[in-house]
Amino acid sequence: MGKVSNLKTIINKDYEKKINDLVGKMTLEEKIGQLTQFLPSIFGAFGMTKDEIIAKLVEGEISYEEFQAMERNYHRDEIKEGLLGSMGGVTGAELSNELQKIAVEESRLGIPLLFGLDVVHGYRTIFPIPLAEACSWDMELIEKTAEIAAKEASASGLHWTYAPMVDITRDPRWGRIAEGAGEDTYLGSIIAAARVRGFQGEDVSQPERILACAKHFAAYGGAVGGRDYNTVDMSLQTLHDVFLPPFEAAAKAGVGTFMSAFNDLNGVPCTVNKYLLTDVLREQYGFTGFVVSDANSIAEVEVHGYAENRKEASKKALLAGLEMDMSQGTYKEDLPEQFKNGTISVEVLDEAVRRILSVKFNLGLFDNPYRTNKVIEEQSLLAPEHIDIAREMAKRSIVLLKNENNILPLKKNLKKIAVIGPLADNKKELLGTWAITGNEEDVVTILSGITAAVENDTEIAYSKGCEVIGEEGMDFNLAVEMASDSDVIIAVVGENADMSGEASSRMDLNLPGRQEELLKALHQTGKPVIVVLINGRPLAIPWVADNVSAIVEAWQLGIQTGIAVADVLFGDYNPSGKLVATFPYSVGQVPIYYNHPRTGRPAGKIKFTSKYIDGPHQPLYPFGFGLSYTTFNYDNLVVNSPEVTKDSLTTISVDVTNTGKRAGEEVVQLYISDLVASRVRPVKELKGFKKVNLQPGERQTVTIDLDIHSLGFYNEAMEYVVEPGLFKVCVGPNSQEGLEGELRVLEK
């Protein structure tokens, strides 16, 4: 998997004297400048406020193209005066080098700028959204896509990505579930580390690597009601057992920066939360990089009602351990007076500056501030090997949810295939959220992928049928007419890209608009209907699950979506993806997640148990679920050390046989249940997995390592403990099925 990056100490001994010399020469304004990040400004300086421009965009008075063409202020004067430490939103080798030259060659101290951007799932080569990638359960490939994203971003002048997002979320209403790895702490932690390694590599100073940023610290995924930016209220035990481990994994992997979260946590905004930013992050995790705010989140502390004014918010943020103010100039405006009058000690400022300078030294920016040029940029973007990996990642991210009577894979010589749906011939929506540097012209549509995959004499009939939302463009009759004499109907439905991601929470998890009506009309033809879902979150689709012939969860797979979907539909690739977030039967079940705590009255046949009176309590599709074009049999579960001590390692093995007629991959999953403990424990928790590839008839003994220390939890005294007692072991294809055994942890 590779080694961790070199961002390990706040002051590398080779740089300590240089950093101290610089800090000693800096004016107060230059020090605060290092704590300041600006975006290229079009707001305020060009006749319209930010809110006015956004309103005109929403109302259609300004097109996106006009918005992009607006003049920008790149703050060249502030850079020359040494009053900026970082710029966000600057892309392109030529522009970044131009601005860097001002910082390095024209400012008094020559301190290089740090250029950052949200490179969430690719730069120009757009990969599947992170939630989809996680469904591959393929750490090597996840690391590789981050590595390619880093290579392209670095070639375009960037040094820093605001990724990975490692928030655990159990509520699919929250739009930002698309940006993370789902609901499981163990899997989320492993993926967090893989993405950090991918971005930063073994040596982040290498030109093709960029600085990673673990976000959003912390518990942002626990927002009440799944509503973005909303409050989070949870016990410290849940915080440390469930939501914090992926951040700790990122820190251990050497991540260079953290980003604080917008939300408050138990009444304290994360932006000014000393417990999180200092006690946990610095002291417990040993993190030595710097923390950046989320956009405008320092000023929003006043809106939270946790500070009387912005000056107090800035003071609280800096004292809590937040070094860099993202994009709003809050520190720049509010801190100088407080240092001059002694309200805040200059030593606090100096320590923050040292952290930022140390990261810049470790990135190699002082030695090589111009890490790219136009030629490197042109050679790096959309390189053929990058496109190949995009296709590989896309097809491995697909999850087969239903395949009645083995209708899939389809034959390529069918007489007629009807391709129906608003997302079948769409490029833009396949990119998904946070594809801000992607280009929809790079995308292969699903219609194009299907057309290219079938034989020449196969007729492809296409109709949109309806839009994703709204009444415009609806033509059920034409869609039904085209489908009525087809061999099979492929219906491509789901969500637009902007329906997930930041500020895109949903109250309703059904298919939006009239898409389900379209599916019902197609179903009435009597022809088999295969549904391809394009979405950024789990959806509640019980009618679809009950009535169509097959469901292919394709998420938003990026530029190679059409080819990857065709690879799966026609059997060139046997799907192996497994869900990393539970699909609810109804939004009324939310929050729903597999590793929920036990209740004293678990659901049963009698009335007075924990269930609903108007629907099932079980999910539509559980965590870890995913079908294949072959079948697998599990037997001979062996707990190799049925009695172990708390500090030991053991192994669990099971025989897995491919009982079908096709080669296939299976994700063998290990779950553990703590049967009796001093706190109520989850019904089960993922503690290991292994992905194996088996030929037809092949049988393999799969062995999974289990670290007994991982079976612990935080007790009432907030101590991490591994308690002695009996544990149930379950190994199987998902969180609801498997073989069971027992493991006893001894006191000594």
N, C-alpha and C positions, 0 to 999 in steps of 0.2 A: 504493500500500500504506500510505501514511501515514508520518509522521516518527517518529523514536525518542522515547521519553519524556524528561522533563527531569531524571531522576535521574542526573546526569552527574558531579557533583563532591561529594566528601565534605563539604565546607563551602562552601555557597553564600555568596558574599560578603555578601549581604543579611542572612544569618542568623549569620555568624561571631561577631559581638560578643554577640548574644543567647545563643548556645550557650556561649561562653566564660564569660559572666556566670553562667549557670545552673550550669555545672560548678563554678565557684568557690564557689557558695553551698551545694552539695550535701554532705551528710554521706556518710561511707563507706557506710552502709547504704542511703542513697538512690541512690547510684551503682550499687551492686550490684543494687538493685531494678530499675533500668533494663535490666539484663542478664537479668532474670528474667521468665519467662512461666509462668503457672499456668493450669490447666484448672479449671472448676467441679468441686469435689471432692465425690464421694460415697464415696470410699474412706477408711477409717480413722476418719473422724469420726462415722460413723453405724452403728457396731456390727459392720461386716464389712470385711474387707480386700478389696483389689482381686482377689486370687486366689480368695477365697471367693465373691465375687459372680460372677466369670467362670465358676467351676465350677458354681454354681447355675443360671446361664443355660444352660450347655451341657447340664446334666442335666435342664433343664426345670422346675426347682423355682421359678424366677423367670421370668415371661414378659417378653418385650421391652417390652410395655406397662407392666408393673410397674416394670421397670428405668427406663423413661423418666419415670415418675411419681415416682421417688424424690426426696427432698429434696436440693437442691444447696447447697453452700457456695460462694458467689461471692466470697469473700475480700474483703468490703467493708472490713474493718479494715485489711488490708494495703494496699489501695488508698488509704484515707484517710491512712495513714502514709507514703505515697509509696514503698512497698516493692515495687511491681510496675510493670514497664514495658509488659507485654503480657498479654492474656488470650486463650486459645484456647478454642474450643467455645462461645462466646457468640453467639447469634443472636437476631434480632428487634430492630426499631428501638427499642421502648420499653425493653427490658432494657439494651441497649448504651448508650443515652442516660442511663439511670439510673446505671449504673456509671461512665460517662464524667463525669457531673456530680460524682460523689464525687471523682474524680481531679482535675478542673479547678477545682472550686469549694471543695473541702474539704481537699485536701492542702496542705501548706505551700508548695510551689513551683508547684502547678497544672500539672504536666506531664501532657499527655493520654496515655491508654492507646492501644495499638495492638491492634485485635481481628483475630485470624487464624483461618482455617479451611481445611480441604481442599476447595476448590471446583475439582474436577478436570475435570469435563465438564458443567458447568451447576450452577446453584443450585436453583431450583425447576423451571425448564424444563430437564429433563435431556436432553442431547444424546447422540449415540453415544459410546461409550468412545473415548479418544484413539487407540488402535490402529486402530479403524474409521475415525475421521475422517481419519487419515493416508492411508487407501486412496482417498480422494477426490482426492488430489494437487491440491487446490484451496486455495491459500493465502489467497485473499480470503475464502472461506467459513470456513476454520479461524480466521482472525482475527476474523471476525464472531461466531462462537459464543463465543469468549473475551470479546468485547466485551459480549455479552448477559449472559453469566455474571457479569461485573463489575458490570453495571448492576443486576442483581437482588441480588447479594451486598451491594453497597454500600447499596442501599435497605433491606436488612435489618440494617444496622449494622456490616458488616464493612469492614475497610480493606486486608486482606492475604489472599492465597490462597497455599497451599503448592503451587503449580503454576506453570509446567509441569514435568512430569517429562520430562527429556530424555535419560535413560539409553538408550544403545544396547544391545540385547540380541540375541544369536544363539542363544539357547536357549529354546525355547517351553515348557519345563518350568517356567521361572521365572514365577510368577503375575503379577508386576508388568509383564510384557510388555504387558498390557492397558492400562497407563497411559501408554505412550510411543508413539513413532513407528516402532518396528520396528528393523530390522537395519542400515539404511544411514546412514552418517555424513553424506553430502551432503544427502539429503532430511531427515534428522533435524535438521540445522542450520537449514535454511530454515524448517521447521515450528516449531522453538524460537523463532526470531525473530518469526514470525507470531503465536505465542501471547502472547509478551511484549507486542507492540504491541497485541494485542487487549485484554489486561487493563489495561495502563497508559495506552494512548493517547498523544497528543502531549503531554498535560499531566496527570500523575497526580494533581494536586491537585484536578482537577475532580470534583465529587461522584459522578459515575457511573463513576469509574475506581477500580481497586484496585491495590495493590502486588503484583507478581509475585515468585515465588521459584523459581529454577532448582534442580532437585534431580535426583538425589542425588549430591553431589560427593564422590567420583567413582568411576566404573567399577563401580557397584553391579550393573549388568546383566551383568557378567562373573562372577557368583558361581559357584563350582565346583559342578558337578552340577545347576545350575539351582535350587539350594536357597536359599530366602530367608535373608538375614542371613549367608550363608556367606562364607568367605574368597575373596579375589580375588588371583590371582598372574599377572602378565603383564609383558612387557618394557616399558620406558619408551617405546620406539618405537611399539608397539601402542597404548599408552595415549594418546599424543599424536596418532597418525595416525587412530585409530578412535573412541575413547571421549570425548576431551576437546573436539573441535571444536564439538559442539552447545552446550556450556557457554560456549565463547568467543563463539559467535554470540549467545547470550542476553545475555552481558555487553556486546557491541557494540550490541545493541538497547536497552540502557539498563536491564536488569533491576535492580530495587532491592535484592534479597536473594538469597542462596544458602543452601541447606541442605546440611550435611555428610551423608555416607552412613554407614549402620550398619557396613558391612564394613571389614575391614582391607584395605589395598592393599600388596602386597609386604611384609607383616609389620608395617605401621604402621596402626593404626586411623585412618580418615579424619577422625574427630572431633578428633584431636590431630595431624594430619598437616601439619606446617609447610610441607613442600614444596608440597602442594596449596593450602592456605589462604592462604599468604603468597607463596611464590616464584612459583607459577603464577597464582593468582587476582589478587593485588594487583599484583605486579611485571610479569608478562607481559601480563595482560589489562587492567590498569589499572582493575580493579573498585574502586568507592569506596563501595558500600553496606555492609551488614553481613551476617554469616553466622550462621545459627541452627542449633542442633543438631537432629538428629532426636530423637524422644521417648525420653528416658532414655539417650541414647547416650553421654553423658559418664560416667555411672556405669558403663556397660557396658565402658568402657576397662579398668576393674579386672578384669572378668570375662574380657576378652581376655587378661589377664595382662601388659598393657603398663604398668600402674601398680600400685604396691603397695597403694594404697587409694584411696578416692574423692577425698580431698583432693589427692593427687598427680594424679589424672585431671583434676580441675578446673583445676589449675595448668597442666598441659600443654595443655589445650584453649584456655585464654585466651591463653597465650603463642604457640600455633600460629596464632591469628588467628580464633578462634570467639567472637563477641560475645554471643550470646543463648542461654541455656539453656532448652530447651523443656520445660515442664510438670512438671519433677520437683523443682525447688528445690535442685538440687545446688550451683550457684554460691552461692545465698543462704546455705546452711549451711556450705559448705566454704571460701569465699574470705576472709571477714572476718579471721580469725586470721592468714592468710598475708600480708595487707596490713599488719596491725598489727605483725607481727614482722619485716617487711621481706623475707620470702621472695619476694614479688612486688612489683615497683615500682608505685607508685600511678599513675605516668605511663602504664603499660600499661592500667590501668583507665580513666583519663581519656580515652584515645584511643578505647577501645571505646564509652564513653558518648557521645562526640562523634559517632561514626558512627550510633548509634541515634537520637540527637536530630536529627541532620541529616536522616535519612529522615523523621522525624515532621514536621519543618519543611517539607520538600519535598512531603509529602503534604497540607500545608495544615492540619494538625490544630491547630496553635496559633492560627491565625486562625479556623478553623471546626471546632471539635471535635464539633459535633452536625450531621453531614452528611445526616441523614435524619430522617424521622418516620413515624408509622403510616400516614398518608395516602399518602406517597410509596411506602412499602413495598407497600401494597395495590394501587396503580396499576401497579407495576412487575412483580410476579410473574405469570408466565404471560400476559403481554400477547399479544394476537393475532398481532402481528408476530413475537414470539419463537417461537410455536408454528409459524408458517409457515417460519421458518428451521430449526427442528428437523426438520420434514418434509423440507425441501430437503437438509439435511446428511445425514439418514438415508438417503435414496435414493441420494445420490451416494457414500455409504460402502459400498454393497453391491457385492460382487464376484461376477460370474457365472463359476463354475469349470467347468461342463459344460453343454452344451445339445445333446444327441444328437438328430439329425434335426429340429433347430429346433422342438422341442416347445414351447418358450417363444418368444414370449408366448402365454398361454392366451386363448382366446375367452371372452367374458363371458356367452355364452348356452349354455354346456354344460348338459347335462341334469342331471348329478350330479357333484359334487366331494366326495371324501372328504378331510377334514382330520384328520390323525392325529398324535398325539405329545404328550409331556408338556409341551411348551413352546408348544403351539398356542393354548391359552386361558389363558395365564399372564401376569400383569402384573409381578409383583415381579422375576422373573429377567431381564426385558427392560431393566431400569434399569442393570444392570451394576455393577461394583465402584465404590466411592467415590461412591455417589449418596446420601450421608448426609442431604442436605436435600431429596431428592426425595420424591414421594408416589406410591405405586403406583396410586392412584385416578386419576392423571392419564394413565396409560398406555393406549394403544389396543392391544389384543391382535391377534395375527395372524389369529385366527379372526374377530374383529370386522372387521378390515380387509378380509379376503376376502369376508365376507358383504355388506359395504357396497359392494364393487366390482362384484359380479356382477348380472345381471339378476334381476328379481323371481321368475321362474319356475325359476330354477336351484336345485336342491336341494343344501344343504350338510349332509353327514353328518359328525358329529364324535365321535371317541373318543380318550381319552388314550392308551390302549394299555399304557402302563407309566409308572413314574416315571423321573426322570433317574437316580436311584440307588436301589438297594434293590428288594425284591420286592413291597412293598405297592402295591395298586392296579393290579396287572398283569392285563390282560385282552386277550391277543392275539386270542382267538376273536372277541370283539365287534368289534375293530378290523378284522380280516380280513373278517368278515361285511359290515360297512359298506362296505368298500373293494371288495368283489368285483364289485358291479354298477355301480361308478362309472365315469365317463369318464377320470378321472385321480385320482391320490393325491398330496396334498401332505403330506409328513411333516416335522414341525417338531421337530427333535431338537438336542441339544447339551449345554451345561453350565449349571448353576445359576450365579447371579451370584457366589456366595461361593467358587466353584471357581477363580477367578482373582483377581488383586489381591494385596495384602500378605498374607504368611503362607499363601499358597495355591499352593504349588508342587505339581506332580504328577509321579509316576514314570511314569505311563501316559498316552499322548496319544490313545488310542483313545476312541471314544464311551463315556462312562461307563455303568455299569449294564448293562441288557439292551436298550438302544436299538438296537444293531446286529441283535440277534435279531429285534426287532420289524420292522426294515427288511427282513430276509430273509423273514419271514413275509408281508409286504406284497408283496414282489417275486414270491413264488410265485403270487400271484393272476393274474399275466400282465398286469396293468394298468400303465400307465406311472407311475413313481414319481418325483416331484420332491422332492428333499430341501432343506429350508431349515435351514441351520445357525445356531444361536444359541450363541455361544461367545466367550470372552475371550482366546483364543490360537489359533495354528495347531494343527490336529489331524491325527493319522495315520489316514486313512480309505481305505486302498487298496481294500477290498471295495466300499465305497460308490462310489468313483470308477469302478470297473470295471463295476458292475451297474445303477445307477439311471440314469434318463433325463436328469436335470438336477440340478445342485447350485448353490444360491444361498447364498453366504456372506453372512449378514446380521449377524453379530456380535451385539452387544447395543446396540441403536440408540436406546434412550431412549424418551421418551413417545410418539413418533410411529412406533414400530416397525411396527405393524400396517398403517398407511396406506402407509408407504414400501414395505414388502414387497409389498403389493397393487399399488402403482404399477408395480413391476418385473414381478411375475408376469403382469399383464394388459396390459403394454405401454404404459401411460401414461407411463412413463419407460424409456428405453433405458439399461441399466446401463453405467457407464463406469469403475467402480472397478478399481484395480489393487493387487495384494498388495504390502504393505511388509514382509512377513516370509515366509520360505520355509515351505511345508508339507512336512514330511518324509513319506517313504513308511513309515518305521518310527521309533519312538523310538530305536532302535539307531543311527540315523544322526546323532543330535544330539550336539554342536552342528553344525548345518547352515546354511550361508549362502552366498549367491551369490558374494561377493567374497573367497573364500578364497585364500590364497597358493598359488602354483604348487608342485607337487611334481616331483621328478626322474623319477617314474614315474607319470604321469597314467593314469587308468583306460583300459584297452584290452582287446583280445580275449585276449591272452596272460595266463597266470596271475599272473606276477610284476609286477603293477601295482596301483595304489592303489584297491582296491574290496573289496566283500564277497563271500563265497562263498555266502551264503544269501539274497541279495536285491540289489536294484539300488543303485547308488551315487548315482544321480540322485534329486532330490526328486520328490515327487508333483506339486507345483505350485511353479514357481520365483518368485523375487522379480520383481515387476513384471507378473505375469501377471493377465489378466482378459479375459473375452470380452464381446462386444457382440451385439445382435440384427442388426447389420449386419456387413460385412466391410471391411477396409482393405488396400490394396496400397501397398507402399513401393517407390519406384524413384528413380533419378537422384540418388544420394548425391554430394554435392560438398563437399570440404574446401576452403574458399575461399582459404586460405593454407596450402598443403602444407608450407611451410618457415617457421618462426616463431622468434622469439627468446624467451628465458625470461620477459621482463617484458611480453609483448605480449598482445593480445586477438585472437581470431579467431572465425570463425563456421563452423558446419557446417549444410548445408541438405539437405533431402530432399523429394521430392514424395510426398505422401500422397493417395490417392484412395479415396473411399467407393465401393466396388464393389457394395454391396448395395442394398436397396430402401427402407431407412429412414434417416432422419437419425440421426447418432450422434456421440459424442465419443470421441476417441482421445488417450491420453497417449503422445506421441512421446518416446522415451527415448534419451539419448546416453550411451554407455559408452566408456571409454578403457582401453586396456591398455598398460602400460609394458613393452616387450618385453625390454630388457636394462638392468639397473640394478645399483648397488652393494649393494643388498639384494634379497632375494626379494620380489617384488611380487605383489599380487593378480592373479588371472586377468583381472579387469575391475573397473571402478569406475564407478558412476553419476556423471556430471559435469554433467548438464543435462537438462531436459525441457521440453516445452511441450504444453499441452492444447488441442486444436483441435476445433471443432464443424463437421462437414461434412454437407451435404445429399446425397441419393443422386446418384451420378455426379460429385459435385464433386471437383475436384483442387486441392490447395493446396501451394505450396512453403513448407515449415516451416523456419524458420531458428532455430538455437539458438546462443547466445553461449557461447564457451569462454574462460575466463581461464586462460592457460598457467601462471600461478602456482599454480593449484589442482592441477597435476599433480605437485607435489612431495611429499616425505616426509621423515621424520627419519632421518638416517643414523646410523652407529655412534657418532659423536661428539655425537649429539643436536642436530645442526644441521639446520634445515629447508632442503632443497636441491631445486632443479629441475634434474635432470641432462639434458644433451643426449643425443639419441638418437632412435630410431624408436618411434613409438606407433601402435597399431592403434586405429582409430575404428570404432565399431559403433552404428548407429542402428536402432531397431526397436520392436516392441510390448512387449517384456519382456527380461529379462536373458539369455535363451537364444536369441533369434531376432533377425535384423536384417541390414542391408546393411553391408559392411565397406569401409573405406578406410584410408589411412595419413596420418600427420602426423609431420614431423621437427622436433624442437626443436634449434636451433643453439646453439652456445656463446655467440655474441654476435650 
